[in-house]
Amino acid sequence: MTVVYKSILACLICMLLAVFISVFPAAAVETRGKTEIVAEIDNYVKKTMKVNHISGASLSIAYGEDVFYTQGYGEYSDGRKITTKTTFPIASLSKSITALAVLQLADKGLIDLDAPYVSYFSNISPTDERVNRITIRNLLNQTSGLNDKVNPDMTKSAQFQALQEINASMNTVKLAADPGTKYYYHNPNYQFLALLVERISGQRFSEYLYDHIFAPVGMKDTFNVSTTQQIIENPAIPQGHYLLLGKSIRKAEPLWFIDGPAGIISTAEDMAKWMLAQYNGSLLAPELMEQYHTAGQSGPYGMGWLAEEDGHEGRTISHSGIFWTYKAEETIFLDQQLGITMMFNSGLNTFVDYSAFVDGIAGIIKGEKAETSIFNSRNIEAFIIVLVIATILWGVYTHFRINRSKKGITTGKLILSSVGTLFPILILLFLSPLTTFIGGGRVLPWFGLWTTMSSLIIWLAVISLVNITNWVCRFRLYYHAKKRSNFETDAR
């Protein structure tokens, strides 16, 4: 076989694989029929919501050139049904829309993606000279050198009220890394980008989004807010929830300035149109559209998207949206022209795998069987409840056993007991820095820790209290035994 023939054969195989990847969902849909697929999706979503104690959600699926399916699940706290027109916060899914606004202005030659951010503002005089080297691309790729430790976001005591306030932080911040060298997911990067859009366009950020993105795409019920207070005050948005020992608890989202990185409110119908726009070529010039959907230099995070590619799924772009009482997930399979978005009225939780909703739905559309995982909130929360009860019973038993013991406690046993006592207490006390370390530099407020892992915190608090109580009993026995021993020694 000649080299030329081998090359032609290899090209043909690649072409066939590409065609197979792109038509596989279509073949699955045509084989089973839309009604059967939709029924299977509804059953999967409702079952998965139930075992994870989620009371409300909405789903949108875009496929090919059409909106394949949109649906609302559950109801408001006052009994109103959630529909495809119900508005939900999409949280950090907003970043892809903010990035698009920047790229539109770059498309018109009004923004240079590789120009320093400070070059567009005359009122920035940073003490850290590296701030002068932060480019627009660095902000888009989350490689500005800023992170939550050096530039507080959620833990900022006095939250911003307007974009015009944020540039002052550039003057005093000391970067955690040189621009372009390290990835830190940091919401304020996208606040700076939103302010840049205002500076260049001459419009308020919300107005720009409506005029240049929402209206042209047909997202007539989508809008942008500056703070979470505007979410709380809007009766059209279902109230958010967090999970406490398997119970869904209504709770207002804490105050947070979100204009730019997380401020967009949308519906299932509008998000389907947004996903269709990702592969119909109407948003940007082809070259910029390619950059928009490409991973960054320091990992998969590109411009408001996590961009990945493999031989099975082809190219995908995705993002999750996280509030403490709301959640959103979005994945778009670009080569398959399939997009799935889900929005929930419950927030980030250690035991809820929100991405499983999108993965399961994608599997159903492709002809696969989707099963609800046994590692769901209901089962794990039930285990935690049993663990809390068992810890209390063990503590009570140990307490009585110590008090009835006639044997003294040695110094070695007391030290060993002290180490065991301190371990859960230290985890509880240092939970915030531990999550920051695990979460790649994200600094979470205590309210966020509570809503995310309330069951674990309760168990840690219970075992800490049990350990302290029993340690006090052991120390008392040790003290009395030591005192008696000293008395006997003196008596001799």
Secondary structure, 3 states (H helix, E strand, C coil): CCHHHHHHHHHHHHHHHHHHHHHHHHHHHHHHCHHHHHHHHHHHHHHHHHHCCCCEEEEEEEECCEEEEEEEEEECCCCCECCCCCCEECHHHHHHHHHHHHHHHHHCCCCCCCCEHHHHCCCCCCCCHHHHHCEHHHHHHCCCCCCCCCCCCCCCCCCCCCHHHCCHHHHHCCCCCCCCCCCCCCCHHHHHHHHHHHHHHCCCHHHHHHHHHHHHHCCCCCEECCEHHHHHCCCCCCCCEEEECCEEEECCCCCCECCCCCCEEECHHHHHHHHHHCCCCCCCCHHHHHHHCCCECCECECCCCEEEEECCCEEEEEEEEECCCCEEEEEEECCCCEEEEEEECECCCCCCCCHHHHHHHHHHHCCCCCCCCCCCHHHHHHHHHHHHHHHHHHHHHHHHHHHHCCCCCCHHHHHHHHHHHHHHHHHHHCHHHHHHHHCCCCCCCHHHHHHHHHHHHHHHHHHHHHHHHHHHHHHHHHHHHHHHHHHHHHHC
